[in-house]
Amino acid sequence: MRMENGVGDGNWLSSLLHSYQSLAARPLQAADLIAGEIELYEDLKANLTTVSQQLARHGSQRKLFMTSGMFDIVLNSLDDLYSLFEKVQNARPTYVQEEQGEFQCNAASVEDRERLQDPYYRIAHIATLCMRIIRNAMADCADAQSHLSHRFDLVAPFLTNITRFHTLNDPDTLLLCRSGVQMLSNLITTNREVQRQIWPRIMITDKDEEKLVLKLLSSPDTATQSAAQVLLINILRTPNWERDARKRCHELCTTPAGLQLVGSLLTISESIMLRTALATQDEASQEYELKSEIEGSEESLGFIYTIFAILFEEGYSSLLVSTLAPMEELSSTSSSLDLPIVSSSQITLLKLLDSWLHHSQKQVAEFTSLGTANAGGPTMRTYSTSGTDDFATEGFGLAGLVDMFIQLSAFARRAMSFGMAKDGASADQQPQDRRLIGVHHGLILLLQSLLSISMTADGWSAEHSSLVQYEESFASLSRILLMDMRRSEAFIDELVALLDQTHRYAPALSPFRPSGAGASSVLSEADKHRAMPQGHALSSTGKAAHETYGKQPSYGFDHLKRDIVRVIGSLVYVPTDNNSTSSDQQGVENTPSQAHSKDQIRQVQDRVREKGGLFHVLNMTVLDERNPCKSQPMHFQVD
C-alpha cells in the first residue's frame, strides 16, 4: 500500500497502522508470518516517512493535517503501540553495550535487525516515525500544540519509558529518544498557554518519573542532550511574555527540581570542557574522537552558555554561586579537612560567568566605539522592592561576588598560614590543606570576573547607588559595582592581606641562574649562597640554579598575585576627560563626575598603603614565573 491521497486523508494511515499493530502483536514463529510482518513494516515505514517529510517541507499542510483528524490518528496509534513496545522490550534480552560505546551502526547492521531477528527495533522505529510526524505537525501550528498539551497523557507513557536509564543507553532507541525530545521542544515553542501547562509537568515537578528534561539531559547521546537544552532555551527566553520567563528563571534557581536541572547542565559543561581540553592536548585523542562529535559537544556547550547567560541577565549569578556551595555532611569518620569549600559546580559556574562578563565587557567597548544606541551593553536585572515584584530575592545581581571573594580569601589565608614552615620544621612537614587547590581556582575566577566589571566601568564610579531600579545596562551597573568595591574597606583589606599571605607562602620564583651556570654545571659555594632579589626564591622548575626543597610548600598559587594586583590597579585607574564623552554616548543617567571618582581612588590608594600593600604591588614584575605580569601604568597609580 502506498500513500496517494496526501496528508489530508487519514483512512489509509489508520488502516495501515492498525494492520501492522495487529500482526506485530501475534507470536510470529513461521518464516512466512515473519516475512509478512516485515513486508508490512516496510510499507508502513515508507508511508510514515513520506508524511513526516511533507509536513517538514510544507507548512501549509500542517493545519490540514490537524483538522483532518490525522493528527489524532497518529496520537492514538502511538498510545496503542506503547503496550506492544513495552511487551517486546520486557521480553528482549538485556542489552550489553559494546566496548566502543558508540551509538552508530552501519546500514548492514540496521537491515539485519529489521529483517532477521529484532521486532523490538522495528516497533521502536515505527514509534520514532510517529513522533517525528507529531513533531513536524506542531511546527508553527498553535492548534496542534494546544491539542497535544491537552492530550499529553497519550504520549506520556512513551516519554517516561525512553527517559529510563536503560532505554536512554540503548542504541536501538537512540532515534526514538531524539525524536521524543524534539517533539517536546516543538510542543512548547512560542506558545504561552502550552508552556504554562508543560513547565510544571516535565521540569519543575517533585515526581521523579515526570522529570523528563532532567533525564534527557543525562543521555549519553550529545544530540539528545542538545535538543533538551534547546527546549530549555525556548521556554526561558520568551521576550513577549517577560513575567512568565522571570518566574521560570526564579524557579530554576530556587526550587529543588530547578537546581537539579542547573546541576545537570553544569556537569555536562564540565565534562565537555575536560574532553575538549584533553583532545586539544592529545593528538591521539583528537584522531579517536570524530570531528562531528567534537563539533556536537562544542554546540552543546554553546547552548548551555546561552541558558546561563539568560539566568545571569535575570540577576541570578550571585544567588546561584552561593546556592551551589557544598553541603556539609555529618559523618563520624570524616574530618573538617574532608569537607570541600568550593564545589566543582561552583567552579564550572564561575567559568561560565567569567566568560559571560568578558563578552559583555567587549560588547560595551565595541558599541561605545561605534556610538550605537545600545552602547551600555546588555541589560541586566538588579532587584526591585517586594511590593512590585513577586520574585525579588536577596543576593540578586553581581554584588554577592565580592562577599564570596572575601570568604574564600579569609579561608585561603588561614590555610596558608597553617601550612608554612614553623619552629625550624620544613614546610613539607606541615599539614597542607588540599582544599586550597579548589579555593585557588575559585579565587582566580572571582578576581577575573571582578576585573571585567571594573574594566567595563573604565575608572568611573557612580555618584549614587541606583540599584533601586529594576534593571540597568551593564555599563551603568559596572560603575555602581565599582563604586561599591572602592568604598568597601573590607574588600580592599582582604585584597592586600591575601597578596601579602600569598607572597610569604609562595614567594616569587626567579628565572635567574648564577653567571656561567649551565644545566649541568656544579655550583660553587659562593654561587649557592648568592643573594636573591628581595622577595624572590630560586625556581624549582629547572630554570634556576638549584631547588628550594624544605623551605616553602610546593603549591605556588600560580597567577593569584598577578590577578590581585590587576584588580587593585583597576580600582585606582583614573578616568580621563575623554572618557566623559564616551560615557555620555552610553546614555547612562547621572553620569559620574571625575572629581567623585578621584576621591574614591585616593581613598583606595591610602587604604592600600596603610595596609602595607604598596611593596607587593610594585614588586610585581615579569621575574616571577608563578605570576607573569607585565607592568601597566595603572599598577603604579597605587602610589
N, C-alpha and C positions, 0 to 999 in steps of 0.2 A: 504494500500500500504506500502511495506517495501523496504528499500534500498538493492539492490542486486548487483549493478554494481560498487560499490565503489565510491570514490570521483572524479574519472576521467570522469564520465558520468553525464552531468547536465540536461538531458531531464526530468528525473523523478522528480528532485528537482524543476525545473522551473514549471512543470505541477502542482505539489502539492502546491507550494506557490501561484500560480495563482488561483487555485481552492479554496483555503482557503480564500484568499482576496475577491474573488467574492461572496462567501457565507457569509462571515462576514460583508460585506458591505450592505447586504439586511436587511430590518427591520424584525427581527425574532420575531414572536409572538406565532405561533403554537408550541406545545410541540415537534412535530416530527421534525420541522425545527431546533429548538434549539438542540435537540438530535443529528441531523445530523451534525450541526456545531461543536458540542463538540467532536463527533467521529472523524471528520476530523482534528480538533485541536490536539487531542491525537496522531493521526498518524503522523502529521507534527512535533509535538514536539519530538516524539521518533526519527524520522529520522534526524532532525537538531541536536539533542543531540549526536547521533552517529557520524555524520560528525565532529562536534566540538571535540569530544573525539579523533577521529582518527587523526585529524590534530595536536592535542596537543601531542599525543604519537609518531607519526611517522613523523619526519621532512622531510623525503624523499618524502612524498605525497604533501607537500605544493607547490612545484614547479609545479607538475602536476595539482593541484587544480587551480593554476593561469593560466597556459597555456591552460587548457581545456575549459576555459570560465565560470567555476562555480563561480569563484570569482566575475565576473561581474554580474552573475545571482543573487547572494546574495546582492550585492550592489544595483542593480536596484530594487530588491524586497523590500529592506529596504526603498528606496526612495519612491516606490509606497505605502508602508504600512503607511508612515507618515501621509498622508491625512486622512486615516481611523482612525489612532491613535488619531489625533487631533480632529476629529469629535466626537468620542466616549468620549474623555477627556472633551470636552466642554459640552457635554450633561450629564455628570456624576455629581451627587450632590457633592458640595464642601466637601472635606474630613476634618473631625474633628478628630484630633489626640486624642487618648485615654489618660487617666490620667497618665498611667505608662510611656507613651512616648517611648515605646520600638519599635524597628524595626524588631522584630522577631515574627513569628507566627507559631503555631504548624501545623502538617500535615493535621489535620481535617479542620482547617480554610482555608488552601490553597485549599484543594479539594472542599470546599463549594464555594469559589469564582470562581474556574474554572468551576464547573459543574452547579451551580444553578443560579447565579444572576449577575455575573460580567464579561461581554465581554471585558471590559477595561483591566482587569487583564490578560486575555488570549492573547489579542493583544500585550500588553506590554511584556509578556513573550516570544512571538514569536520574537519580535524585539530584546529582550535580547539575544536569541539564535543566531540570525543573527549577532549581534555584537560580540558574542563570536567566531563565525566561522571566521569573519574578523580578529579579534584579534589573533587567533591561526594561521591563514594562513600567517600572516605577521611576525611571529617569525623567525628570521634569514632568511628572504626571502626579499632581497632588491627589487626584481621586484614587489612584491606585495605592499611593502611600497611606492615605487615611483608611482605605478598605482593609489593607493588611494589618494596620495597627489595631483595628477593631477585631480582627480575626487572627491575632498573633498566636493564639493557643494552637492553631493548626500547624505552625512551623516550630513552635517552642520545643516539642519533643526531639526533633531532629537537631536543633541547635544545642540543646542540652547534651545530647549524645556526642556530637562531634567536638564538644569542648571538654570531654573527659580526657584524662591523661593518655590512656591507651589509644584512643581514636586520633588525638592530635599527633601522636608519634607514629601512626600507621601510614606509610607512603601510599597505600591503596585508597586512602580517604583524603589525601592531600588536596586534590582539586575540590572536593566537597567542602572542606574547611574554608578554602579560599573563597569559594562561591558564597558560602554562608555569611562570612563577614562582609563581603562586598554587597550582598543583599541588604544587610543591616545598615551599611553606610548609605546606600541609595534610599533606604526607608526614611531616614531622618533628615536628609539634606534639604535645606531651605523650606522646611515645613514646621511651623511653630507648634501647632497642636500635637503633631506626632512626636516631636521632640519632648514635649512636656509629659507625654504618656510613657515614652520608651526610656528616658533618662533614669527615673527611679526603678524601673523594672529590670534593666540589664546592667546598670552601672552602680548606682548608689542604692544597693539593696543589702539587707542583712542575711539573706538566704544564699548560702554558698553555691547551690546548684544553679542559681539565676545570675551569678556574676560572670556573664558570658564574655564581656570585653576583657576582663581581667584574665580569664583563662586563654582567650585567643592571643593575648599579648605574650603568653608563655609558650606559644607554639615554637617548635624548632625551625619552622619554615619562615624565612625572612619576609617573603611576600605576604604571608598571613599576618605577621606582626605589623607590617607597614599598612595593610588595609585597616587593621584595628586602630592604628594611630591616626589615619586619615579620618576615620569615624569620629574619634575624639576631637580632632580639629574642627570638623564640620558642626559639631554640637556645641563647642565652646566659642567659636568665632561666628557670632551672629550679630552683625552690626545693626540690623534692623530691629532687633529685639534685645536691646542693651541690658535691660534689667534681668532678663532670663539668663543671659550669658554671665552676668555678675553673680547671680545666685548659684549657678553651676560651678563657677570657679571657687566660690566660697565653700561649697560642699566638698569639692575635690580636695581642698586644702585643710579642711577641719573635721570631716567625718572619718570614721574608721575605714569604711569602704572606699572613700575617695583617696585616703592616704595609702591604701593598698595599691591602687592604680598608680599613684605617684611613685611608690617604691618600685613597682614593676618596671616602669619606664626608666627609672634611674639605673636599675640593674641591667636592663638591655643596653642602655647607653654606655655603662661602664664596660660591658662585655665587648661592644663594638670598638670602643676606644682601645682596649687592650689588644684585640685581634688586629686592628689596623696598625697599631704601633709595632707589633711583632712582625707583621707582613712587610712593613717598611724596612725593618732592620734585617730581616732574614730573607734572602733571595729565594731560598728553597721553599719557604712558606708561601712566597708570592706565586711560585710556579704551581704549588699544590692547590692553592685556593683559586678557583676560577675567577676570571676577571668580572664576570657578571655577578658573582656572589659578593665580591668586594664592592662593586658599584651599588648593589642592592643594600648592603649594610650601610654604606655612606648615605644613601637615600633615606633609610630608616632613621639614621641619626639626625638627618635634617628635619624629619617630621617631629621627632622628639624635641629638638631645639625649638621648633615652632610652637609646640604645646606649652613649653616652659616660658617662652617669650610672651605668650598670652597671659600666663599667670604673673610674670614679672610686671607686665604693663598694668595689670589689675592691682598691683601693690602687695603681692604675697611673697616677695623674696625673703625678707627678714623672718616672717612667720614660718615659712617652710624650713628655713635653715635651723631655727630653734626647735621646731616640731620634730625634725628628723634626728635630733640628738639621741645618743644611745640610751637605752633603758637600763636602769640598774637592776641587776638580777641578784636575788637573795640566795646565797649558797654558802653552806658551811665550809666548803672546800676551797672557795676562791678567795684571793686576797684583793686588796684595793688595786694592786698593780695589774690585775686581770680585767678590770673594768675600763673599757675604752672611753676616751674623752671625746674623740671625733669619730663618727661613723663613716663607713665607705659611701653611704648615700649622701651624707653632707658634703664630702669631698667632690663627688660627681656633680651635685647640685651647684656647688661653688664654681666648678669649672664651666658649667653652662652659664651661670650668672656672669662670670668674668668675661666670657665670650660675648654675651649679650650687651654688657656695659661697654665693652671695647667697640663693638659695632655701633652702638648708639652714639658714642663719642665721635666716631668717624663720620656718622651721618650729620651731626651738628656742625662739624668742621666743613664738610662738603657743602651743605646747604648754606652756611654762612658765607662761604667764599663765592657762591653763585648768587647770593642775595635773594633767595627764593622766599616765598611767603611762609613756608614751614621751617624756617631756619632754626627754630628752637628744638628741632628733632622730634622724636616720638613723644606722644602724650602719655603720661603715667598717672595712675591714681595714687592719691596720698591717703586721705581718710576724710570722713565727714562726721558731723555730730550724729549721735544715735537717733535724734529726733527726725532727721531727714533721710537716713539710710539704715535699712534693716541689717546691712551686712558690715557695719563698722566693727573693726576688730583691732585690738591692741597689737602693736608690732607691725602695722602696715608699712609698706614702702621700704626704703633702704636704710633708714636711720638706725635700725637694730644691728646693722653690720658693725658699727663702732663698738657697741656693747659686747658683741661676740668676740671681737678682737681683744678687748680689754680682758675678758675672762680667759681666753686661751693664752694670752701673753702672760698673765699672772701665773697660770699653771706652768708654763714653759720655764719661767724664771725660777720658780721653786724647784722644779725637777732638775734644771741645770745646776743650781746651787748644791743640791744633794749629790750630784754626780761628779763634782770636781774633786781634784786631789786635795786631801786633807791630812794634817798631822804627819807629814812625811810619807804617807802612803801614796802610791801611784793612782792615777785616775782609773786604771783598769781594775783596781781592787775595790773601787767604789761601786755600789749597786746603781746601774743605769736604768732609767725608766724607759722601756721600749715604746711607750705610748708617745714619746716625744717625736717619733717619726711621723705619725699621723697628724699631730698638732703642728709640726713644722709645715707640712703640706697645707693645712688649713690656714695658717698664718700667712703664707705666701699668697694664696688665692685671695684672702681678705684684703691684704695690702694692695694687690694688683687691682682689685675692684674699687677700693677707696681712691687709688691713684687715678683710675679712669674718671671717677666722679669729679675729683678736684681739677684734673686737666681739662675737663669739659667746661668748668667754671672759668678757666683761663685767668685765675687770680682774683676774680671779682667775688666779693661776699655780698649776700643780700643784706639790705639795711634792716629789714624786719622779717621774721619768720611768717610766711603766708600759707602754712600748711593747714590753715582752717578751710582753705579752698578744697574743692572736691578733686581736682586734678591739676597737674602742672605739666608744662613742656619739660623735657629732660634738661635743657639748658637752664631753665629757671629753677628747677628742683636741685640741680647740682650746685647752684650758688647758695641756695638755702642750706644745703648739707655742708658745703664748705664753710659757711658762717658758723654752723654748729660745731664742726670739727675744730675750727680755730679758737672758739671760746671755751672748749672743753678742756679744762686743766687736767682732768683725769686721763684723757686720751693722749695729750702731749706728754704727760709724765710717764705714761706706760710706754710710749714710743722710745723715749730716752732710756728708760730703765731696761727695756728689752735689748736695745742696742748695746748698752754697757754690759749686761749679763752675757750676751752672745759673744762679745769681744773677749771677755775673760774665759768663757767656756771653750770657745773655738777661735783663738787668735788668728790673725791674717797669716796665710801661707805664702811666704815669699818665693818667687821663682828664681831668685838669685842663687848661684853656686859660687864658692870661692874661686878666685882667679886661678886659671890653669887647671882646674879640677875637671877631668873628663868623666865619662860614665863609669869607667873602671878605675879611676885614679884613687890612690891611697892618700888620705888627707893627713897633713901634718898636725901636730898638737896645736900649733898656732891657728891653723885654719879651723880646727874643730871648735875652738873657743872664741872665734872671731865674733864680735858683737853684731847682732842683727839690728835693723831699724827698730825704733821704739814701737811696741805694739805688734810686732811680727814674730812668727815662728817659722822654722825651716819646714819646707814642704815634705810630705811623706809620699808624694806621687811619683818620685823618680826624677823630677826636675831639679830638686835641691841636692845639697851635698850629702846629707845624711838624715835619717828619720828621727822622729821625736817620740820614740816609744816611752811610755811611762810618765809622760808629762801632761798630756791632755787627752780627753776622750776622743775616740776615732770619729764619731759622728760630728760633722762640721757645720750643719745648718747652712748648706750652700744657698747663696743668693738672699738670705734673710736680711743681713745688714744692708746690702745694696738696696733692697726694696724699702726698708725702713727709712733710709736716707732719701730715697726718691719721694716718699710721701711727705717727709719733713720739708724737703725742698719745694714741693708743690704747695705746702701750707704757707710758705714765706715768699712765694713768687709774686712779684709786684706787677700789677697790670699797668700797661702803658696807656697814654692818652688816646692812641689809635684804636685801642680795644673798645673804647667807649662808643665809637662809631659802629663797630660790628655788633655791640650789644644792643644798640638802637635798632639795627636791622633785624635782630632776633625777635623784636616785638615783645620784650619782657617788660611787664609793668613794674613801675617803681625801680628803674634802673639804678643799681647801687653806685654810690659816689666813690671816686678814687680815694678820697680822704678817709671814708669809713673803712675801706679795705686795708689801707695802710695802717690805720690804728690797730686793727686786728693783727696785722702782720708783725708790728712792733711788739705786741703782747706775746705772740708766739716766739719771736726771737729772744725776748727777755726770759721767757719760761725755759727755753732750751738751754740758755747759758746758765741760768740758776741751777738747773738740774745736772749740769756737767756734761751736756751732750755735744758741746761745740767741738771738742777734741776729736771725738769719734766721727763726726760729720766731715771735718776737714781731713781726717786721716783716710777717708775712702779714696783709694786710687786704684789703678789697674794692676797694682802689685799683689793684690790679694787674689789667689787662684780660686778661693771659695766664693768671692764676691766681685767678679769682674765688673767694674763700674767706671765708665768714662765720666770724668768730671764735667759738670754742666754749670752754667752761670748761676742757676737758682740754688745750687748747693752752697755757694759762697754768700748767698744773701741771708744765711742764718746769722752771720755776724752783724 
